[in-house]
Amino acid sequence: MDNILPAYNDPLFSILVIIILVLIVAISSFVVGNIKEKNKHKTLNSFLESFNKQQKPLLEIEEMPFEPTLIKPLSLLAQAFSKQGEYQKSINLNLYLIENIDSFFDKEKILEQLGTTYLKAGFLKRAESIFLQILHKHPRNIETLYNLGVVYELLHEHDKALNTLIPLNILEEDTKSLEAHIKLNKLLYNRKLSKEEKVKELEALLSNKHYTYRRVIQALFRLDLEVAWNNIKLNKIDSILDILWFLPSSNLNLDIISSSETLLAIYIAKGYIQPKDVIPKSNIFAIDTIINVKQTGIDNVDLLFNYGCKKCKQHFPIDFTRCPKCYAIDSIQIKESLVEKKKQTGYSLL
Ligand SMILES: [Zn+2]
């Protein structure tokens, strides 16, 4: 050993060996780390590539030679895809048809379909530009004017939404409820108005038949409890039962509730008020059933609400001001059903 390493006993030699070992470890871990990083990069790239590959050839129609006989079947297919929520496929088909059809008259319906698919898919700016393109050529297209209004409403561009009503009025469409709907949105989103100003305006709208009671009272419950309770209309309880049901107990007005048998019954059923000798009746089947069941000692019945659209008959678990499916306004139908009470209750709709 001494022959091979003559300075083996030299302490300086030991230090040199340690330094060399540290360097070897550092270099090898650097090399291994680099290889791992490269492998990771490769895997990520191939993953993204596979994703692109899956997305791109959804329908390889770009290369397909166009024939006028394809218009009808492809348009129907695009419609079916849109209905199924396969928006990208529907958009691709519509774009292919639009690119290959020259006359506006022939492609107007396809442009409408493309616009509504963009709207449903949430591409609001693209939907807007398609609808404007249609209206540029055909300003009397009523359906497109309504759809453009929906786009502006979703973009919170209320003045532009109101402007779509001008040509609709000229075309003799009854837009009074739609105008009220947009103006109410504009009022609720107006940040320049104080809470008091909004409450005053909302209270005035309660006597206007074009404004839905549910929307106005819901806004009032958010802004001013006292004004809201003072404007409870007992003949319209059906349309706000869920709002009343989910009010936190701290938001109740006991004076007003105790003056109405219906309101009293609702909050006895909810469990916020203890019944006295005479049990009130609400004439709302679900509420009276809960109270009857409570009297037998069972206290685990709750209400579950779901929301239907009068126009398209679709049902949704949450409420809406415009039907998410068909975009109808004032079409909500509140349906309550009895369910077993869960431990976590008491959220508010406000
Ligand atoms: Zn609907």
Residues whose N, C-alpha, C, O or C-beta is under 5 A from the ligand:
A	BS01	ZN	C309 K311 C312 K313 C323 K325 C326 Y327 A328
